[in-house]
Amino acid sequence: MTWHVVPLNDLREHTYSEACWCKPEVHDAPDWSRPVCVHNSMDRREYTVEQGKVQ
Ligand SMILES: [Zn+2]
């Protein structure tokens, strides 16, 4: 299970997967119980939502 940080209402929908079109970065955050997959917004704005999804 991985947390996905995905931009809200991005121009293109993201897949909750490390194989998403935006080439997300996976981080091992020491204070989280699971890795975090940070997606890149198509329009490069700040991240506005965090969601946890089961892979
Ligand atoms: Zn993505």
N, CA, C, O and the ligand as a Tripos MOL2 file, in Angstrom:
@<TRIPOS>MOLECULE
protein
  221   219    56     0     0
PROTEIN
NO_CHARGES

@<TRIPOS>ATOM
      1 N           0.8450   -1.1990    0.0000 N.3       1 MET1
      2 CA          0.0000    0.0000    0.0000 C.3       1 MET1
      3 C           0.8800    1.2490    0.0000 C.2       1 MET1
      4 O           1.8650    1.3320    0.7340 O.2       1 MET1
      5 N           0.5170    2.1900   -0.8130 N.am      2 THR2
      6 CA          1.2950    3.4160   -0.9640 C.3       2 THR2
      7 C           0.3650    4.6160   -0.9070 C.2       2 THR2
      8 O          -0.7360    4.5850   -1.4570 O.2       2 THR2
      9 N           0.8150    5.6820   -0.2350 N.am      3 TRP3
     10 CA          0.0820    6.9310   -0.2750 C.3       3 TRP3
     11 C           0.3780    7.6320   -1.5880 C.2       3 TRP3
     12 O           1.5140    7.6390   -2.0620 O.2       3 TRP3
     13 N          -0.6610    8.2250   -2.1710 N.am      4 HIS4
     14 CA         -0.4550    8.9980   -3.3850 C.3       4 HIS4
     15 C          -0.8450   10.4430   -3.1300 C.2       4 HIS4
     16 O          -1.9480   10.7350   -2.6690 O.2       4 HIS4
     17 N           0.0810   11.3430   -3.4390 N.am      5 VAL5
     18 CA         -0.2070   12.7730   -3.3580 C.3       5 VAL5
     19 C          -0.4620   13.2400   -4.7790 C.2       5 VAL5
     20 O           0.4390   13.2760   -5.6160 O.2       5 VAL5
     21 N          -1.7250   13.6010   -5.0310 N.am      6 VAL6
     22 CA         -2.1630   13.8850   -6.3950 C.3       6 VAL6
     23 C          -2.7440   15.2920   -6.4560 C.2       6 VAL6
     24 O          -3.5200   15.6620   -5.5750 O.2       6 VAL6
     25 N          -2.4000   16.0850   -7.4600 N.am      7 PRO7
     26 CA         -2.9970   17.4200   -7.6090 C.3       7 PRO7
     27 C          -4.5080   17.3120   -7.8410 C.2       7 PRO7
     28 O          -4.9780   16.4550   -8.5890 O.2       7 PRO7
     29 N          -5.2460   18.1970   -7.1850 N.am      8 LEU8
     30 CA         -6.7020   18.1850   -7.3030 C.3       8 LEU8
     31 C          -7.1240   18.8290   -8.6280 C.2       8 LEU8
     32 O          -6.6210   19.8860   -9.0090 O.2       8 LEU8
     33 N          -8.0360   18.1860   -9.3040 N.am      9 ASN9
     34 CA         -8.5780   18.7090  -10.5630 C.3       9 ASN9
     35 C          -7.4910   19.0640  -11.5710 C.2       9 ASN9
     36 O          -7.5160   20.1330  -12.1810 O.2       9 ASN9
     37 N          -6.5540   18.1690  -11.7330 N.am     10 ASP10
     38 CA         -5.5020   18.4290  -12.7060 C.3      10 ASP10
     39 C          -6.0770   18.3270  -14.1160 C.2      10 ASP10
     40 O          -7.1760   17.8130  -14.3220 O.2      10 ASP10
     41 N          -5.3090   18.8270  -15.0770 N.am     11 LEU11
     42 CA         -5.7800   18.8540  -16.4610 C.3      11 LEU11
     43 C          -5.9460   17.4470  -17.0370 C.2      11 LEU11
     44 O          -6.7110   17.2230  -17.9750 O.2      11 LEU11
     45 N          -5.2200   16.5280  -16.4580 N.am     12 ARG12
     46 CA         -5.3010   15.1530  -16.9130 C.3      12 ARG12
     47 C          -5.4000   14.2530  -15.6920 C.2      12 ARG12
     48 O          -4.7080   14.4890  -14.7020 O.2      12 ARG12
     49 N          -6.2250   13.2470  -15.7350 N.am     13 GLU13
     50 CA         -6.4180   12.3750  -14.5810 C.3      13 GLU13
     51 C          -5.1870   11.5270  -14.3120 C.2      13 GLU13
     52 O          -4.4950   11.0810  -15.2280 O.2      13 GLU13
     53 N          -4.9370   11.3180  -13.0260 N.am     14 HIS14
     54 CA         -3.7880   10.5150  -12.6320 C.3      14 HIS14
     55 C          -4.2110    9.0870  -12.3380 C.2      14 HIS14
     56 O          -5.3290    8.8110  -11.9040 O.2      14 HIS14
     57 N          -3.2810    8.2090  -12.5920 N.am     15 THR15
     58 CA         -3.4580    6.8230  -12.1910 C.3      15 THR15
     59 C          -2.7920    6.6510  -10.8440 C.2      15 THR15
     60 O          -1.6750    7.1260  -10.6420 O.2      15 THR15
     61 N          -3.4560    5.9800   -9.9180 N.am     16 TYR16
     62 CA         -2.8640    5.7790   -8.5970 C.3      16 TYR16
     63 C          -1.8570    4.6440   -8.6690 C.2      16 TYR16
     64 O          -2.0470    3.5590   -8.1190 O.2      16 TYR16
     65 N          -0.7850    4.9470   -9.3690 N.am     17 SER17
     66 CA          0.2520    3.9560   -9.6160 C.3      17 SER17
     67 C           1.5640    4.6860   -9.8540 C.2      17 SER17
     68 O           1.5800    5.8450  -10.2670 O.2      17 SER17
     69 N           2.6470    4.0030   -9.5920 N.am     18 GLU18
     70 CA          3.9520    4.5930   -9.8800 C.3      18 GLU18
     71 C           4.2050    4.6790  -11.3740 C.2      18 GLU18
     72 O           5.1690    5.3130  -11.8040 O.2      18 GLU18
     73 N           3.3630    4.0560  -12.1620 N.am     19 ALA19
     74 CA          3.5090    4.0830  -13.6110 C.3      19 ALA19
     75 C           2.6660    5.1860  -14.2390 C.2      19 ALA19
     76 O           2.4220    5.1700  -15.4450 O.2      19 ALA19
     77 N           2.2200    6.1440  -13.4280 N.am     20 CYS20
     78 CA          1.4030    7.2510  -13.9300 C.3      20 CYS20
     79 C           2.1660    8.0590  -14.9770 C.2      20 CYS20
     80 O           3.3970    8.0470  -15.0030 O.2      20 CYS20
     81 N           1.4320    8.7590  -15.8370 N.am     21 TRP21
     82 CA          2.0430    9.5510  -16.9190 C.3      21 TRP21
     83 C           2.9510   10.6590  -16.4090 C.2      21 TRP21
     84 O           3.8630   11.0830  -17.1200 O.2      21 TRP21
     85 N           2.7190   11.1390  -15.1830 N.am     22 CYS22
     86 CA          3.4860   12.2710  -14.6540 C.3      22 CYS22
     87 C           4.8240   11.8500  -14.0590 C.2      22 CYS22
     88 O           5.5790   12.6900  -13.5700 O.2      22 CYS22
     89 N           5.1170   10.5730  -14.0970 N.am     23 LYS23
     90 CA          6.3680   10.0440  -13.5370 C.3      23 LYS23
     91 C           6.5510   10.4730  -12.0750 C.2      23 LYS23
     92 O           7.4830   11.2120  -11.7580 O.2      23 LYS23
     93 N           5.6820   10.0190  -11.2040 N.am     24 PRO24
     94 CA          5.7310   10.4260   -9.7990 C.3      24 PRO24
     95 C           6.9930    9.9350   -9.0910 C.2      24 PRO24
     96 O           7.5950    8.9280   -9.4630 O.2      24 PRO24
     97 N           7.3580   10.6720   -8.0770 N.am     25 GLU25
     98 CA          8.5090   10.2830   -7.2590 C.3      25 GLU25
     99 C           8.0160    9.5390   -6.0300 C.2      25 GLU25
    100 O           7.0470    9.9460   -5.3890 O.2      25 GLU25
    101 N           8.6900    8.4480   -5.7100 N.am     26 VAL26
    102 CA          8.3360    7.6740   -4.5200 C.3      26 VAL26
    103 C           9.3360    7.9960   -3.4180 C.2      26 VAL26
    104 O          10.5480    7.8920   -3.6070 O.2      26 VAL26
    105 N           8.8060    8.3870   -2.2710 N.am     27 HIS27
    106 CA          9.6430    8.7430   -1.1360 C.3      27 HIS27
    107 C           9.3890    7.7920    0.0190 C.2      27 HIS27
    108 O           8.2540    7.3900    0.2770 O.2      27 HIS27
    109 N          10.4450    7.4470    0.6940 N.am     28 ASP28
    110 CA         10.3200    6.7040    1.9390 C.3      28 ASP28
    111 C          10.3590    7.6970    3.0840 C.2      28 ASP28
    112 O          11.4340    8.1030    3.5240 O.2      28 ASP28
    113 N           9.2000    8.0840    3.5640 N.am     29 ALA29
    114 CA          9.1380    9.0450    4.6560 C.3      29 ALA29
    115 C           9.2380    8.2970    5.9730 C.2      29 ALA29
    116 O           8.4240    7.4130    6.2430 O.2      29 ALA29
    117 N          10.2240    8.6360    6.7980 N.am     30 PRO30
    118 CA         10.4610    7.8630    8.0310 C.3      30 PRO30
    119 C           9.3290    7.9520    9.0460 C.2      30 PRO30
    120 O           9.1750    7.0470    9.8660 O.2      30 PRO30
    121 N           8.5400    9.0080    9.0130 N.am     31 ASP31
    122 CA          7.4790    9.1510   10.0020 C.3      31 ASP31
    123 C           6.1300    8.6650    9.4750 C.2      31 ASP31
    124 O           5.1090    8.8350   10.1400 O.2      31 ASP31
    125 N           6.1200    8.0620    8.2830 N.am     32 TRP32
    126 CA          4.8900    7.5030    7.7410 C.3      32 TRP32
    127 C           5.0410    5.9940    7.7390 C.2      32 TRP32
    128 O           6.1530    5.4670    7.6890 O.2      32 TRP32
    129 N           3.9250    5.3150    7.7950 N.am     33 SER33
    130 CA          3.9880    3.8570    7.8540 C.3      33 SER33
    131 C           4.1370    3.2330    6.4650 C.2      33 SER33
    132 O           4.3200    2.0220    6.3400 O.2      33 SER33
    133 N           4.0590    4.0470    5.4440 N.am     34 ARG34
    134 CA          4.1410    3.4970    4.0870 C.3      34 ARG34
    135 C           4.7540    4.5370    3.1630 C.2      34 ARG34
    136 O           4.7410    5.7280    3.4750 O.2      34 ARG34
    137 N           5.2830    4.1050    2.0420 N.am     35 PRO35
    138 CA          5.9090    5.0500    1.1160 C.3      35 PRO35
    139 C           4.9020    6.0340    0.5290 C.2      35 PRO35
    140 O           3.7060    5.7520    0.4610 O.2      35 PRO35
    141 N           5.4020    7.1800    0.1110 N.am     36 VAL36
    142 CA          4.5630    8.2320   -0.4440 C.3      36 VAL36
    143 C           4.9330    8.4290   -1.9090 C.2      36 VAL36
    144 O           6.1010    8.6210   -2.2460 O.2      36 VAL36
    145 N           3.9460    8.3790   -2.7530 N.am     37 CYS37
    146 CA          4.1530    8.5680   -4.1790 C.3      37 CYS37
    147 C           3.6420    9.9670   -4.5440 C.2      37 CYS37
    148 O           2.4370   10.2170   -4.5400 O.2      37 CYS37
    149 N           4.5630   10.8630   -4.8540 N.am     38 VAL38
    150 CA          4.2040   12.2590   -5.1170 C.3      38 VAL38
    151 C           4.0750   12.4740   -6.6150 C.2      38 VAL38
    152 O           5.0450   12.3420   -7.3620 O.2      38 VAL38
    153 N           2.8650   12.8070   -7.0410 N.am     39 HIS39
    154 CA          2.6090   13.0320   -8.4620 C.3      39 HIS39
    155 C           2.8900   14.4730   -8.8440 C.2      39 HIS39
    156 O           2.8220   15.3800   -8.0150 O.2      39 HIS39
    157 N           3.2020   14.6620  -10.0950 N.am     40 ASN40
    158 CA          3.4880   16.0000  -10.6240 C.3      40 ASN40
    159 C           2.2640   16.5320  -11.3470 C.2      40 ASN40
    160 O           1.6680   15.8320  -12.1660 O.2      40 ASN40
    161 N           1.8870   17.7660  -11.0490 N.am     41 SER41
    162 CA          0.7290   18.3480  -11.7140 C.3      41 SER41
    163 C           1.0930   18.7650  -13.1360 C.2      41 SER41
    164 O           2.2230   19.1700  -13.4090 O.2      41 SER41
    165 N           0.1330   18.6610  -14.0200 N.am     42 MET42
    166 CA          0.3750   19.0130  -15.4160 C.3      42 MET42
    167 C           0.6360   20.5060  -15.5570 C.2      42 MET42
    168 O           1.4120   20.9170  -16.4200 O.2      42 MET42
    169 N           0.0040   21.3170  -14.7280 N.am     43 ASP43
    170 CA          0.1950   22.7640  -14.8340 C.3      43 ASP43
    171 C           1.1750   23.3100  -13.7930 C.2      43 ASP43
    172 O           1.3150   24.5230  -13.6320 O.2      43 ASP43
    173 N           1.8470   22.3990  -13.0940 N.am     44 ARG44
    174 CA          2.9430   22.7690  -12.1970 C.3      44 ARG44
    175 C           2.5440   23.5990  -10.9820 C.2      44 ARG44
    176 O           3.4000   24.2640  -10.4000 O.2      44 ARG44
    177 N           1.2860   23.5840  -10.5840 N.am     45 ARG45
    178 CA          0.9240   24.3530   -9.4070 C.3      45 ARG45
    179 C           1.1520   23.5230   -8.1460 C.2      45 ARG45
    180 O           1.5700   22.3670   -8.2080 O.2      45 ARG45
    181 N           0.8680   24.1380   -7.0120 N.am     46 GLU46
    182 CA          1.0990   23.4600   -5.7440 C.3      46 GLU46
    183 C           0.1360   22.2950   -5.5730 C.2      46 GLU46
    184 O          -0.9560   22.2690   -6.1410 O.2      46 GLU46
    185 N           0.5710   21.3470   -4.7830 N.am     47 TYR47
    186 CA         -0.3000   20.2250   -4.4890 C.3      47 TYR47
    187 C          -1.4170   20.6720   -3.5580 C.2      47 TYR47
    188 O          -1.1800   21.4380   -2.6230 O.2      47 TYR47
    189 N          -2.6080   20.2080   -3.8040 N.am     48 THR48
    190 CA         -3.7400   20.6730   -3.0310 C.3      48 THR48
    191 C          -4.4850   19.5500   -2.3250 C.2      48 THR48
    192 O          -5.4160   19.8140   -1.5650 O.2      48 THR48
    193 N          -4.1030   18.3350   -2.5560 N.am     49 VAL49
    194 CA         -4.8360   17.2510   -1.9170 C.3      49 VAL49
    195 C          -3.9080   16.0710   -1.6860 C.2      49 VAL49
    196 O          -2.9740   15.8370   -2.4540 O.2      49 VAL49
    197 N          -4.1740   15.3400   -0.6330 N.am     50 GLU50
    198 CA         -3.4550   14.0950   -0.3950 C.3      50 GLU50
    199 C          -4.4740   12.9870   -0.2620 C.2      50 GLU50
    200 O          -5.4840   13.1260    0.4280 O.2      50 GLU50
    201 N          -4.1970   11.8990   -0.9240 N.am     51 GLN51
    202 CA         -5.1220   10.7790   -0.8710 C.3      51 GLN51
    203 C          -4.3600    9.4880   -0.6850 C.2      51 GLN51
    204 O          -3.2790    9.2980   -1.2420 O.2      51 GLN51
    205 N          -4.9250    8.6210    0.0900 N.am     52 GLY52
    206 CA         -4.3540    7.2930    0.2450 C.3      52 GLY52
    207 C          -5.1690    6.2990   -0.5590 C.2      52 GLY52
    208 O          -6.3910    6.2310   -0.4260 O.2      52 GLY52
    209 N          -4.4950    5.5370   -1.3850 N.am     53 LYS53
    210 CA         -5.1960    4.5580   -2.2010 C.3      53 LYS53
    211 C          -4.5080    3.2100   -2.0800 C.2      53 LYS53
    212 O          -3.2870    3.1270   -1.9480 O.2      53 LYS53
    213 N          -5.2900    2.1860   -2.1250 N.am     54 VAL54
    214 CA         -4.7310    0.8430   -2.0850 C.3      54 VAL54
    215 C          -4.3120    0.4580   -3.4950 C.2      54 VAL54
    216 O          -5.0850    0.5890   -4.4440 O.2      54 VAL54
    217 N          -3.0860   -0.0170   -3.6180 N.am     55 GLN55
    218 CA         -2.6220   -0.4360   -4.9210 C.3      55 GLN55
    219 C          -2.9200   -1.8940   -5.1560 C.2      55 GLN55
    220 O          -2.5950   -2.4270   -6.2170 O.2      55 GLN55
    221 ZN          0.3400   11.1880  -11.6670 Zn       56 ZN56
@<TRIPOS>BOND
     1     1     2 1
     2     2     3 1
     3     3     4 2
     4     3     5 am
     5     5     6 1
     6     6     7 1
     7     7     8 2
     8     7     9 am
     9     9    10 1
    10    10    11 1
    11    11    12 2
    12    11    13 am
    13    13    14 1
    14    14    15 1
    15    15    16 2
    16    15    17 am
    17    17    18 1
    18    18    19 1
    19    19    20 2
    20    19    21 am
    21    21    22 1
    22    22    23 1
    23    23    24 2
    24    23    25 am
    25    25    26 1
    26    26    27 1
    27    27    28 2
    28    27    29 am
    29    29    30 1
    30    30    31 1
    31    31    32 2
    32    31    33 am
    33    33    34 1
    34    34    35 1
    35    35    36 2
    36    35    37 am
    37    37    38 1
    38    38    39 1
    39    39    40 2
    40    39    41 am
    41    41    42 1
    42    42    43 1
    43    43    44 2
    44    43    45 am
    45    45    46 1
    46    46    47 1
    47    47    48 2
    48    47    49 am
    49    49    50 1
    50    50    51 1
    51    51    52 2
    52    51    53 am
    53    53    54 1
    54    54    55 1
    55    55    56 2
    56    55    57 am
    57    57    58 1
    58    58    59 1
    59    59    60 2
    60    59    61 am
    61    61    62 1
    62    62    63 1
    63    63    64 2
    64    63    65 am
    65    65    66 1
    66    66    67 1
    67    67    68 2
    68    67    69 am
    69    69    70 1
    70    70    71 1
    71    71    72 2
    72    71    73 am
    73    73    74 1
    74    74    75 1
    75    75    76 2
    76    75    77 am
    77    77    78 1
    78    78    79 1
    79    79    80 2
    80    79    81 am
    81    81    82 1
    82    82    83 1
    83    83    84 2
    84    83    85 am
    85    85    86 1
    86    86    87 1
    87    87    88 2
    88    87    89 am
    89    89    90 1
    90    90    91 1
    91    91    92 2
    92    91    93 am
    93    93    94 1
    94    94    95 1
    95    95    96 2
    96    95    97 am
    97    97    98 1
    98    98    99 1
    99    99   100 2
   100    99   101 am
   101   101   102 1
   102   102   103 1
   103   103   104 2
   104   103   105 am
   105   105   106 1
   106   106   107 1
   107   107   108 2
   108   107   109 am
   109   109   110 1
   110   110   111 1
   111   111   112 2
   112   111   113 am
   113   113   114 1
   114   114   115 1
   115   115   116 2
   116   115   117 am
   117   117   118 1
   118   118   119 1
   119   119   120 2
   120   119   121 am
   121   121   122 1
   122   122   123 1
   123   123   124 2
   124   123   125 am
   125   125   126 1
   126   126   127 1
   127   127   128 2
   128   127   129 am
   129   129   130 1
   130   130   131 1
   131   131   132 2
   132   131   133 am
   133   133   134 1
   134   134   135 1
   135   135   136 2
   136   135   137 am
   137   137   138 1
   138   138   139 1
   139   139   140 2
   140   139   141 am
   141   141   142 1
   142   142   143 1
   143   143   144 2
   144   143   145 am
   145   145   146 1
   146   146   147 1
   147   147   148 2
   148   147   149 am
   149   149   150 1
   150   150   151 1
   151   151   152 2
   152   151   153 am
   153   153   154 1
   154   154   155 1
   155   155   156 2
   156   155   157 am
   157   157   158 1
   158   158   159 1
   159   159   160 2
   160   159   161 am
   161   161   162 1
   162   162   163 1
   163   163   164 2
   164   163   165 am
   165   165   166 1
   166   166   167 1
   167   167   168 2
   168   167   169 am
   169   169   170 1
   170   170   171 1
   171   171   172 2
   172   171   173 am
   173   173   174 1
   174   174   175 1
   175   175   176 2
   176   175   177 am
   177   177   178 1
   178   178   179 1
   179   179   180 2
   180   179   181 am
   181   181   182 1
   182   182   183 1
   183   183   184 2
   184   183   185 am
   185   185   186 1
   186   186   187 1
   187   187   188 2
   188   187   189 am
   189   189   190 1
   190   190   191 1
   191   191   192 2
   192   191   193 am
   193   193   194 1
   194   194   195 1
   195   195   196 2
   196   195   197 am
   197   197   198 1
   198   198   199 1
   199   199   200 2
   200   199   201 am
   201   201   202 1
   202   202   203 1
   203   203   204 2
   204   203   205 am
   205   205   206 1
   206   206   207 1
   207   207   208 2
   208   207   209 am
   209   209   210 1
   210   210   211 1
   211   211   212 2
   212   211   213 am
   213   213   214 1
   214   214   215 1
   215   215   216 2
   216   215   217 am
   217   217   218 1
   218   218   219 1
   219   219   220 2
@<TRIPOS>SUBSTRUCTURE
     1 MET1         2 RESIDUE 1 A MET
     2 THR2         6 RESIDUE 1 A THR
     3 TRP3        10 RESIDUE 1 A TRP
     4 HIS4        14 RESIDUE 1 A HIS
     5 VAL5        18 RESIDUE 1 A VAL
     6 VAL6        22 RESIDUE 1 A VAL
     7 PRO7        26 RESIDUE 1 A PRO
     8 LEU8        30 RESIDUE 1 A LEU
     9 ASN9        34 RESIDUE 1 A ASN
    10 ASP10       38 RESIDUE 1 A ASP
    11 LEU11       42 RESIDUE 1 A LEU
    12 ARG12       46 RESIDUE 1 A ARG
    13 GLU13       50 RESIDUE 1 A GLU
    14 HIS14       54 RESIDUE 1 A HIS
    15 THR15       58 RESIDUE 1 A THR
    16 TYR16       62 RESIDUE 1 A TYR
    17 SER17       66 RESIDUE 1 A SER
    18 GLU18       70 RESIDUE 1 A GLU
    19 ALA19       74 RESIDUE 1 A ALA
    20 CYS20       78 RESIDUE 1 A CYS
    21 TRP21       82 RESIDUE 1 A TRP
    22 CYS22       86 RESIDUE 1 A CYS
    23 LYS23       90 RESIDUE 1 A LYS
    24 PRO24       94 RESIDUE 1 A PRO
    25 GLU25       98 RESIDUE 1 A GLU
    26 VAL26      102 RESIDUE 1 A VAL
    27 HIS27      106 RESIDUE 1 A HIS
    28 ASP28      110 RESIDUE 1 A ASP
    29 ALA29      114 RESIDUE 1 A ALA
    30 PRO30      118 RESIDUE 1 A PRO
    31 ASP31      122 RESIDUE 1 A ASP
    32 TRP32      126 RESIDUE 1 A TRP
    33 SER33      130 RESIDUE 1 A SER
    34 ARG34      134 RESIDUE 1 A ARG
    35 PRO35      138 RESIDUE 1 A PRO
    36 VAL36      142 RESIDUE 1 A VAL
    37 CYS37      146 RESIDUE 1 A CYS
    38 VAL38      150 RESIDUE 1 A VAL
    39 HIS39      154 RESIDUE 1 A HIS
    40 ASN40      158 RESIDUE 1 A ASN
    41 SER41      162 RESIDUE 1 A SER
    42 MET42      166 RESIDUE 1 A MET
    43 ASP43      170 RESIDUE 1 A ASP
    44 ARG44      174 RESIDUE 1 A ARG
    45 ARG45      178 RESIDUE 1 A ARG
    46 GLU46      182 RESIDUE 1 A GLU
    47 TYR47      186 RESIDUE 1 A TYR
    48 THR48      190 RESIDUE 1 A THR
    49 VAL49      194 RESIDUE 1 A VAL
    50 GLU50      198 RESIDUE 1 A GLU
    51 GLN51      202 RESIDUE 1 A GLN
    52 GLY52      206 RESIDUE 1 A GLY
    53 LYS53      210 RESIDUE 1 A LYS
    54 VAL54      214 RESIDUE 1 A VAL
    55 GLN55      218 RESIDUE 1 A GLN
    56 ZN56       221 GROUP 0 **** ****
